[in-house]
Amino acid sequence: MKEQLREMLIKVAGHNNTISYSEVGEVVGLDMVNPGERSKLANTLDEINREEHERGRPLLSAVVVQKESGHPGTGFFESARELGKQKPDEDNQVFFANELKRVFDAWMAVGQQNKFLRVTKMAKREDKGTTRAGFINPNQQQNLGRTQPTIEGTDYGQYVYIIQCTRCGLIYGANGSDIWERKCPKCQGGKPGIPLPVN
């Protein structure tokens, strides 16, 4: 769980975002209503922070915040003081704001690199003809072409394409980058399609 959590936090930091404890719990399969599982998450975040500190990096769990306040829980600040990152008389909000900026700065390059790799992969898929009207993927989902007028997709740098399931006939929208592996939302248990414009 720890490595999965670390990778997720790095992605969040790389996009200059924060994530709530409840959202983190959903991703790693922990129930934040259960005190034992809340404690398990807190201990894992603390381990990650200590490892990051040993490597000379800022406290990565600064990106995990309470949904109501937008700030980390008390355990974050206790860990920060214990590690000598936060001075005893330093205001929590001031320290959090500064540490969060340090985390964003530290992982910004990772976010930019991931964006570049994502665009490169998309371009390679388009080279294989997946965005060409008439293409049928291994799951028997046929590309009917890009929407007219064009609509921006939900993935970076993508447009929405009209997909039809050749098995059940369902028509739905999908990002160009998803066509090659798309499954029908109705008969194959695929993720919901992107809403298409009503003519």
C-alpha positions as a printed Julia matrix, in Angstrom:
199×3 Matrix{Float64}:
   0.0    0.0     0.0
   2.8    2.41    0.84
   4.31   2.45   -2.64
   0.9    2.78   -4.26
   0.17   5.7    -1.95
   3.54   7.34   -2.59
   3.08   7.14   -6.36
  -0.39   8.67   -6.1
   0.84  11.56   -3.94
   3.69  12.24   -6.37
   1.18  12.48   -9.23
  -1.01  14.83   -7.2
   1.99  17.0    -6.3
   3.23  16.95   -9.9
  -0.03  18.6   -10.96
   0.09  21.18   -8.13
  -3.02  19.69   -6.52
  -4.13  18.45   -3.13
  -6.29  15.44   -2.26
  -8.55  14.76    0.71
  -8.05  11.98    3.24
 -11.35  10.4     2.18
 -10.28  10.37   -1.48
  -6.97   8.77   -0.54
  -8.83   6.18    1.51
 -11.0    5.23   -1.47
  -7.96   4.75   -3.71
  -6.05   2.52   -1.29
  -9.14   0.69   -0.03
  -9.35   2.07    3.5
 -12.56   3.13    5.27
 -11.98   6.55    6.84
 -14.98   6.03    9.14
 -13.12   3.14   10.79
 -10.67   4.47   13.45
  -8.27   1.56   12.89
  -8.06   2.17    9.17
  -7.69   5.92    9.7
  -4.76   5.15   11.98
  -3.27   2.82    9.37
  -3.38   5.59    6.76
  -1.87   8.11    9.2
   1.0    5.75   10.03
   1.68   5.06    6.36
   1.74   8.78    5.55
   4.13   9.3     8.46
   6.46   6.56    7.11
   6.45   8.21    3.69
   7.27  11.6     5.21
  10.18  10.18    7.19
  11.59   8.47    4.1
  11.22  11.66    2.07
  12.95  13.62    4.82
  15.86  11.16    4.86
  16.24  11.71    1.12
  16.38  15.47    1.6
  12.94  16.14    0.15
   9.91  17.99    1.6
   7.08  16.17    3.37
   5.06  14.61    0.56
   1.89  14.15    2.61
   1.42  17.94    2.62
  -0.82  17.33   -0.4
  -3.26  15.29    1.74
  -5.74  17.61    3.42
  -8.99  17.64    5.33
 -11.91  18.3     3.0
 -13.45  20.89    5.35
 -10.39  22.97    6.25
  -8.1   22.36    3.29
  -5.23  21.69    5.71
  -3.5   18.48    6.87
  -4.44  16.84   10.16
  -2.59  17.27   13.45
  -0.4   14.22   12.77
   1.26  16.02    9.86
   2.39  18.91   12.07
   3.47  16.61   14.91
   5.65  14.69   12.45
   7.03  17.91   10.98
   8.09  19.17   14.42
   9.54  15.81   15.4
  11.66  15.77   12.23
  12.79  19.35   12.84
  11.08  20.61    9.7
   8.74  22.9    11.61
  10.03  25.19   14.34
   8.29  24.89   17.73
   6.89  28.43   17.5
   6.1   28.36   13.77
   2.44  28.84   12.87
   0.84  25.71   11.39
  -0.8   27.5     8.47
   2.39  29.34    7.55
   4.45  26.14    7.69
   1.87  24.21    5.68
   1.73  26.84    2.94
   5.52  26.91    2.65
   5.92  23.13    2.78
   3.19  22.6     0.19
   5.0   24.99   -2.16
   8.24  23.09   -1.59
   6.45  19.82   -2.44
   4.97  21.32   -5.61
   8.38  22.66   -6.66
  10.08  19.33   -5.96
   7.66  17.28   -8.07
   6.73  19.79  -10.78
   9.22  18.28  -13.21
   7.62  14.86  -12.73
   4.21  16.28  -13.63
   5.6   17.91  -16.77
   7.4   14.71  -17.78
   4.24  12.64  -17.3
   2.3   15.09  -19.45
   4.92  14.82  -22.2
   4.89  11.01  -22.06
   1.09  10.97  -22.16
   1.01  13.15  -25.28
   3.73  11.02  -26.92
   1.79   7.81  -26.25
  -1.37   9.38  -27.66
   0.45  10.4   -30.81
   1.76   6.85  -31.27
  -1.72   5.43  -30.91
  -3.04   7.85  -33.52
  -0.23   6.73  -35.85
  -1.68   3.21  -35.64
  -4.98   4.48  -37.05
  -7.11   4.15  -33.92
  -8.64   7.6   -34.52
  -9.48   6.8   -38.15
 -13.2    6.4   -38.84
 -13.97   2.72  -39.3
 -11.29   1.42  -36.93
 -12.51  -1.5   -34.79
 -10.57  -2.36  -31.64
 -10.06  -5.89  -30.18
 -13.21  -5.44  -28.05
 -15.33  -4.87  -31.19
 -15.8   -1.16  -30.56
 -15.95   0.79  -33.82
 -14.78   4.38  -34.26
 -17.39   6.34  -36.24
 -15.22   9.46  -36.35
 -14.76  12.7   -34.43
 -17.81  14.64  -33.27
 -18.94  17.55  -35.44
 -18.46  20.18  -34.23
 -15.39  18.94  -32.39
 -15.56  18.62  -28.6
 -12.56  18.64  -26.27
 -12.14  15.36  -24.42
 -11.62  14.7   -20.75
  -7.97  13.69  -21.19
  -5.13  16.1   -21.9
  -5.02  17.33  -25.52
  -7.8   14.96  -26.66
 -11.02  15.24  -28.66
 -14.22  13.22  -28.35
 -14.88  10.47  -30.89
 -18.15   8.67  -31.56
 -17.87   4.97  -30.73
 -20.38   2.22  -31.51
 -20.42  -1.23  -29.99
 -20.75  -3.74  -32.83
 -22.27  -6.24  -30.4
 -25.16  -4.34  -28.84
 -25.25  -1.19  -30.98
 -24.68   1.3   -28.15
 -23.27   4.64  -29.33
 -21.2    6.71  -26.91
 -18.3    9.18  -26.75
 -14.66   8.46  -25.91
 -11.3   10.2   -25.86
  -9.16   9.5   -28.92
  -6.5    8.07  -26.6
  -8.95   5.46  -25.25
 -10.28   4.03  -28.54
  -7.69   1.25  -28.82
  -8.74  -0.38  -25.53
 -12.34   0.79  -25.12
 -15.01  -1.61  -23.83
 -18.73  -1.1   -24.19
 -20.28   0.52  -21.07
 -23.48  -1.47  -21.61
 -22.52  -5.05  -22.49
 -18.83  -5.31  -21.52
 -18.68  -3.42  -18.24
 -16.59  -0.58  -19.66
 -16.4    2.82  -17.99
 -19.21   5.3   -18.84
 -18.92   7.04  -22.17
 -18.49  10.79  -22.64
 -21.91  12.42  -23.32
 -22.43  13.23  -27.0
 -24.18  16.37  -28.27
 -27.87  16.0   -29.07
 -28.62  16.98  -32.69
